[in-house]
Amino acid sequence: MSVRAARVLALLTVIGTFFGTPGTVPAYAAGAKTPVFAIIDIQRILRESMAVHALSKAMQGQRTKAQAELRAKEKNLRAADQELARQRTILSSEVFGQKRKELEQQVAALQREVKQRRREFDRDFSAGMAVVQKELAAVARDIAKERGLDLILSKATVVIVKPEFDLSKEALERLNAKLPKIAAPPKQN
C-alpha cells in the first residue's frame, strides 16, 4: 500500500469514527434529539412595544419640564452676570471679586445639577427598559414552553432563517397585552 493510500484510509477511519457510516447516528449524537428552535427580533419588539413608547413619552415630558426649569435658572444667572458687569465700575474690587466668585459658584452648581439630572434620566429610562426586557424574557419563556422549544435565538445573531421560525409578532402581541404601558418614575425635587 502506498503512503497516499494509507493516509486516505486513515482519514476515512477518523471520519467514520466521528461521523459514522452513512445511515448511522454519529457516536456523539446517540440519543440526542434534534433541537427545536425559533427566533425573535428583540430590537424590533423593543422599538414597537407599547410600553417602550409610553416610557419614552413620559420621560420626554419630564425632560421637557426639567429643561424649562434649567433654562429659567440659566436665564437668571445670565441676568445676574450682566447686572454684575454693569456694577463693576461702582463696586470696590473686593466686593466685585466676592460677587463674581458667588456667581461662578452658582454657575458651577447649575452645571452639576444638569449633569445630575441627565444621569437620573438615563438611570430611570434604563430601569424602565429593564422591566420591559424582563417581561419580554418571560413572554419568550412562555412561548418556548407552550411550543416545546429548546432554544429561542435573537434575530440579531441569525443570518438566514425561514419566516416560520420568526415568532417576533407573537412575542410583541403578548408583551403588549401583558405590559401595555410603563410609567416613568415620578421626580422628586
Secondary structure, DSSP 8 states (H G I E B T S, - for coil): --HHHHHHHHHHHHHHHHH-STTS--GGGTT-----EEEE-HHHHHHH-HHHHHHHHHHHHHHHHHHHHHHHHHHHHHHHHHHHHHHTTTS-HHHHHHHHHHHHHHHHHHHHHHHHHHHHHHHHHHHHHHHHHHHHHHHHHHHHHHHT-SEEEEGGG-S---GGGB-HHHHHHHHHHH-S---------
